[in-house]
Each structure stands twice: as structure tokens, then as C-alpha cells.
Amino acid sequence: MEKLEIDKNSTALVVIDLQKGIAGMPTQPYAAEAVIANAAKLAQAFRQNDMPVFLVRVKPSADARDALKPEADVKMQMNASAMPADWSEIVPEMGPEPTDFLITKKQWGAFYGTELDLQLRRRKIGAIVLCGIATSIGVESTARFAYEYGYEQIFAEDAMASRSKEEHDSTIKNIFPRMGRVRKTEEILAEL
């Protein structure tokens, strides 16, 4: 396995959808609590090293007309009026801290229709450590855009989870190795 080297001057942490409404759903192969604990460790280390932390959440507008409505997701459609008021709030374990960047998206991926790419490039960020829920949806969609935009990527495998172990494992084994390096949280922390 290639030695992990992290340039502290050009690497940011991007955390996908660790918000109350999503983190409250069942996840596999790791429970949401374990994902949050590992992501929080990463965020703390990045902050201590003066490295940027981007917390991404999904939040449809009040009329939910900007929410995705694919036929396959009919059962999962977001009804903004039926969501609890705190559904899109970042889980307290993640902060946000005053130095963090909060990105609000309307789609699966964190780049489409947001200022994430602009804010990363303004800070001369060329690499991201990516984690969050769900591995095979929001995290993978973000990773695909990041790859196409030329970002180097490190995937914190145990700081992400999906709705099923099969979904998580498929992305971890088949998709992420084509776009970056897959590592455990402790391996990433050891390099910071």
C-alpha cells in the first residue's frame, strides 16, 4: 500500500451530510455514531493544523421544488414541510466551529450548484479528505465531481456508511480506488 502523505497547506476535509435528519437513519457497515465519532476526530485534527474543514448539508427550499425526485426515490422524496425543523442542522459533534465552512447543497453531490469548488480553489486546495453519509450517494457523487475537477482524494472508509453494507462495500472496493486512496481514520490522523 502506498504511503500516505498529506500536504497540510493544500488539503481540506470535506464532510458530507452529517446532519441530524440523515445521521438519524440506520447505516451500515458502521453505525452513524461511529461515523460521526471518526469524522469529528478528523475535523479536530484538521482544525488543530489550521487546515480547512467544509461541512456539507442537504437542505431543500421551503417549497421543495429544488429537491431531486427520481422515480427510484419516490419513497425517499423530501417533503420540506414534513421534515423536523432541525433536519438539516449539522450534528453537534461536528460543530460547526467558527473557522469551518458550511456548504448547503440541493443535490446528491457537494459540488453541483454550490460554492465548494470556488472556496477550495481560493484556498489553493488540491486535495481533499472525504467522509460522511451515504458512501454510495452523497459521498460518491461528490467524489466523482472532485475527480473530474482534478482534486486528489483520500477516502476515510470508517468515517462513512451507507444504507446497506453492500452499497458501502461496492463503492469502497470498486469506485473509490479508481479516484484516490482509501484509508482508515487512524491512518489519516497519523499523517496529520
Secondary structure, DSSP 8 states (H G I E B T S, - for coil): -------TTSEEEEEE--BHHHHTS--BSS-HHHHHHHHHHHHHHHHHTT--EEEEEE---TT-TTS---GGGGGG---GGGS-TTTTSB-GGG---TT-EEEEESSSSSSTTSSHHHHHHHTT--EEEEEEE-IIIIIHHHHHHHHHTT-EEEEEEEEEEBSSHHHHHHIIIIIHHHHSEEE-HHHHHHT-
